[in-house]
């Protein structure tokens, strides 16, 4: 049984940062209490992605935090990352599971109960559901209602995380939904103090997931 904690799921965004500043922010977030981290790079070559992932994985391992690679199973396997996260237009979860085996953490983005049930059937270990709010990241988003999030949480037995424009001031809408955690990008990545931001969000997540 894979053991991982999605209560504070941090998704990186290197846009606009020099490489060393990016690494500094990643480490600050980890020191603030991030429990799982996804490296998301939409515009790098495979070679660039692997090089960045190797360095980020080294940092994550120092904190005992699993590294999830967005979209790219090949990159995840190349750097021995703990997992991969797949969207609805990426490699099917069932295919990734067949290639990667049982030990890799596989997450899936879902927006409906039907998609969620299919992802679970295909071998997903956790789900990301959203976007709850519009986001400022360069990712195409379709808003998902809190009612749909709640329905997905009720329909599946694996951890479900809310994602999309979440920050410390708006997470209250997630109360009593049954989520296992929150996914955040800008709320940590663009913070003046990523460590403090992560610490505050971890406490908020703890309160939201109490009893789950």
Rosetta blueprint (number, residue, H / E / L):
1 X L
2 X L
3 X L
4 X L
5 X L
6 X L
7 X L
8 X E
9 X E
10 X E
11 X E
12 X L
13 X L
14 X L
15 X L
16 X L
17 X L
18 X L
19 X H
20 X H
21 X H
22 X H
23 X H
24 X H
25 X H
26 X H
27 X H
28 X H
29 X H
30 X H
31 X H
32 X L
33 X L
34 X L
35 X L
36 X E
37 X E
38 X E
39 X E
40 X L
41 X L
42 X L
43 X L
44 X L
45 X L
46 X H
47 X H
48 X H
49 X H
50 X H
51 X H
52 X H
53 X H
54 X H
55 X H
56 X H
57 X H
58 X H
59 X H
60 X H
61 X H
62 X H
63 X L
64 X L
65 X L
66 X E
67 X E
68 X E
69 X E
70 X E
71 X L
72 X L
73 X H
74 X H
75 X H
76 X H
77 X H
78 X H
79 X L
80 X L
81 X L
82 X L
83 X E
84 X E
85 X E
86 X E
87 X L
88 X L
89 X L
90 X L
91 X L
92 X L
93 X H
94 X H
95 X H
96 X H
97 X H
98 X H
99 X H
100 X H
101 X L
102 X L
103 X L
104 X L
105 X E
106 X E
107 X E
108 X E
109 X E
110 X E
111 X L
112 X L
113 X H
114 X H
115 X H
116 X H
117 X H
118 X H
119 X H
120 X H
121 X H
122 X H
123 X L
124 X L
125 X L
126 X E
127 X E
128 X E
129 X E
130 X E
131 X L
132 X L
133 X L
134 X L
135 X L
136 X L
137 X L
138 X L
139 X L
140 X L
141 X L
142 X L
143 X L
144 X L
145 X L
146 X H
147 X H
148 X H
149 X H
150 X H
151 X H
152 X H
153 X H
154 X H
155 X H
156 X L
157 X L
158 X L
159 X E
160 X E
161 X E
162 X E
163 X E
164 X L
165 X L
166 X L
167 X L
168 X L
169 X L
170 X L
171 X H
172 X H
173 X H
174 X H
175 X L
176 X L
177 X L
178 X L
179 X L
180 X L
181 X E
182 X E
183 X E
184 X E
185 X L
186 X H
187 X H
188 X H
189 X H
190 X L
191 X L
192 X L
193 X L
194 X H
195 X H
196 X H
197 X H
198 X H
199 X H
200 X H
201 X H
202 X H
203 X H
204 X H
205 X H
206 X H
207 X H
208 X H
209 X L
210 X L
211 X L
212 X L
